[in-house]
Amino acid sequence: MRTLTDIQQRILKEEYPTMSFDSDADIERYFELRKNGRMADALALYNNRLKRKYPNDQQRTDLMRYYRSRDPRYSEILRDNMIDLSERLVARTSYVIDLLTKEIDTVDMTDAYSVIKLAEGLLSVISPDRYVAIAFTEKYVRYAKAMSHRHAEMERTAELIRLYVTDTIESVQDFKKDREEKRRQKARQIQHRTDRQQSGFDLSKIVFSQEDLFRIQISPTITRTEDIVIAYCLKYWNLAADPTFEKTVFLYSRKYRTNHNDIFQAIRNGRIHGWKDEEILNAVLSTVVTGYYYSISGDVYLQRTWARYKTEPQIAGTLHAVPTETKTLPTSIKKAPSSAKKTRKTPRVVLQKQASRQTLRSAKAIGPGKKKIEPFKARTASLRRGKPELPGAPTLKPNSVADMIRKMTGKTYTVYKDLFFRGVRPSIRTVLSSSSIKRGNLFGNRQNDAEEIVYDFLHAHYDDPYQNWKDSNEKKSLEGLGYAMPALEPVIEGWIKSNE
């Protein structure tokens, strides 16, 4: 009488968790579906699962008939079919292990091309979902160990897939950086040739004064997306109807290939056509960011901060309305792109003369003996020094978990949220272990409850700029469990160290 080996039982149980060794839940469910009149579901179960488990038509027919008639031979034929199924599974598992480890011994991890070729080939065979591929290879590592069949090679294959999917192979990283730099360099060369052909003059010869740069640029220390939008709006809001500044921004963007002109045009179009402030802010936001970007807390922060700036006396007086009927604006726009011959000779002189005439007209309008009041100048100066907040206004420091991660890692982009929460629990446990203020039962749930409190707080306030851990109810609940955690930074720092 044939029997199932331990390896066969283990693989059979992992591949078919609902199957026991004296009954089959799929057969029972098939007849239950038929009894309830769900013939379509019963047929799908029969074709998708039962025919795959029992490919022999005669044996499958006998098995179904014996079960329905409660024949004692059902258990015997079911066991024979399980043994046949387990033998096929073991043979298939050996084949898959051989396929996955066929080239792992010959790959050079320092050769990026070889690594990419092997990893992409394995991923195309395993699954289009790359993170599913990691779990798949780890499962076959367990099979290889149980079968004592190419276990070391299978471990190396799983490690290769994990490193490749998480983009932590040094040679591949260098290869991608070099390829991206070559692509950018080629794009810059093409754009440079296009600029010269379209403009009719060499943009590299244009020199911008410090005053021009101050009016165009914002402080490089402003890194949050919403703060960048507000800074550009404060810079360009009152210059929307200035044709001289419009041409200056256009030339600056063409020379340095930036999006300053696109941002200016978004503000200019909104103000001339009478858009609402939130519509202008959203237009600038869509120009500043690349790809899909939306954050509920970020949108609330953007609207509230801009509304607060509009009510500040230092700024509200400068953010005057642009007339909807600007008869001089179209004429200036038509005159702005002067003849190519003049532009090729002295583009800098033309810009300086126009700026001088604009300054002279402003001085005449003020009149002699009067001191010119420039409330906007102090604001733009603070932006240039890297202080995005108004003088005298309450300082708003980014305080969301994402902002804390950016600050501690020094990165300017938001860390992928799922990546953070996939690996932060060990850091939480480490910090809790060192912050316990009372001794508890080693086998109790005190630390597990505390870990869930911290994890849920981080998840709920990941993008919340107003989160306040020090005064939160979660911190008090943590203290009630016997843990003193005054700040979240140690948890984030521990996560950063584990990912270095």
C-alpha positions, 0 to 999 in steps of 0.5 A: 500500500502506497503512503505519503512521505513527509515532504509530499504531505508538506508540499501538498498541504501548502499548495492545497491548504483546504485539503485533508488526507481523508476528505476534499473540501472542493468536492464537498463544495461542488456538490453543495453548489449544485444542491443550491442551484448555483450550476455556473459556480459549480462548473467553474470549480470543477474545471478550475480546481478539480480537473487540475487536481485529478487529471485522470478522467476515470479516477475523477469520475469514480471519486465523484460517484463514490462520494455522492453514493457514500461508498466506502471505496471513496477514502481509498481512491481519494488517498491514491489520487492524493499520492499521485497529486503529491508526486506530480507536485514534488516533480514540478517543484524540482523542475521549478527549482532547477529552472530558477537556479539554472544560471545563478552560479554563472552570474557576475554581481558586479556586471550590471548587464548580466544581473539585469538580464537574469533578474528580468528573465526570472521575473518574466517567468514568475510574475508581473508583480515584482513583490509577489515574485519575492514571496514566490522565490522565498517559498521555493527556498523552503521547498528546496531545504525540505527536499535537500535539492539545490538549497544554497543555489535557491537561496542566492536566487531569492536574494538576487530577486529581493535585491533587484526588486528593492533596487539595492544592487550597487552595480545596477544602481550605478548602471541606471545612474549612468544610463539616466545621465547619458539620456539627460545629456542627450536631451540637453543637447537636443534642447540646446540645438532647438533653442538656438534654431527657434530663438535665432540667437545664442541664449548662452550669451544672455546675462541676467543681473542680480536684480533679475535673478532675485525677482525670478528665483525663490530660496533653494531652502524651500523644499515642501511642495506647498511652500514652493507654490506659495513662494512663487505666487508671492513673487509673481502675483503683482508682476502678472501684467508686467511685459518686461518681467514676462520676457525676462522670465521667458528668456531665463527659462529657455536658457536654463531649461526651467519651468519658471515661465510655465509657473508665471504663465499659470499665475498670469492667466489666472489673474487676467481672467479673474480666476479664484485664488484656489484655482490659481494655486492648483494651476501653479501646483500642477506646474511645480510637481511632475506626475500625479500628486495629491495630498488632502492635508497638503491641500488644506495646508496650502489653502490655509496658509495662502488665506493667512498671507492674504490677511496679513497687513504687510502682504494684503496691501501688495496683492492688489487686483489685476484689471480684467481689461488691460488694454496696454498688455496685449500691445506690450506683448506684441512689442516684446519680441522685437526683431531678431536682428536687435535681439541678437546684438544686445538682448541684455541692453534691451532688457535693462533699458525696459527695466529702467523705463519701468522704474522711471515711470514708478518714480514719477507716479510717486512724486518728488519728496515722497518715500517709496513704500515697498511692503513686498520687498521685505517678504521677498528678501526673507524668501531669498534668505530661506525663511518662507514665513512672514516677519511677525507671523507664527512660524509653521514648521513641517511636522508630518511624519513624512516631513520628519523622514525627509528632514532626518534623511536629507532627501527632498522627496517623500519616502514611499509610504508602503516601504516605510510601514513595511519595515518600521515595526522592528524600530518601534519594538527597539525603542519601546524596549528601551523606554519601559518605565515599569516591569511587566509580565514577559508573556503579556500583551503590554508591548504588543498593545504599545507597538500598535498604538505607535504604529497606528499613530504613525499611519494616521499622521503620515501626511498630517502637518498638524500632528502633535505627538507630545500632547496626543491621547496616544502618548498618554495611553502609552504612558499608561502601559508603562512606556515613556516615549517623548518623541517619534524621532528615535523610531524614525532614526532606527528605521533609517539605520536599518535601511542604510 
